Amino acid sequence: MKLITVTPRATEKAYRLITGQNTYVFDVPLNANKNEIVAAVEAANDGVKVASIKTVVQNGKAIRFNRGKRKYPGTTTRKDTKKAYVTLSEGKIRVFDEPEAKEEKK
């Protein structure tokens, strides 16, 4: 099993899922399977156990481009992306938490 990189998504929906359901959203490579994603999340964060995982492949949006003044405009698509919704049974991942500020002595 190869080690992959997973990056957390910093969106409003992802933050709401973290606070409400203890579910974290990650961007993962398109060729990664669920076992590799679970291993990468548990290896990157100590004391974390994954309860369940769901993956979604989001198709790239169609975009238009112009090839000049008289040329026929064309269309292409953006890259597909894959997201993983990881629910934890125990432990927490620090995604949106800020490090605690040290108190200054006067």
GIJOTA-V153587 format. One record per backbone hydrogen bond with DSSP energy under -0.5 kcal/mol. CO is the residue of the C=O (numbers start at 1). NH is the residue of the N-H. If there is no record, write none. Layout:
# GIJOTA-V153587
CO:NH
CO:NH
This chain:
# GIJOTA-V153587
7:27
9:11
11:15
12:16
13:17
14:18
15:19
16:20
17:21
17:22
17:23
18:22
22:88
24:86
25:9
26:84
27:7
28:82
29:32
33:37
34:38
35:39
36:40
37:41
38:42
39:43
40:44
41:45
45:48
49:89
49:90
52:87
54:85
56:58
56:83
57:59
58:81
61:78
63:76
65:74
74:65
76:63
81:58
82:28
83:56
84:26
84:86
85:54
85:87
86:24
87:51
87:52
90:49
93:95
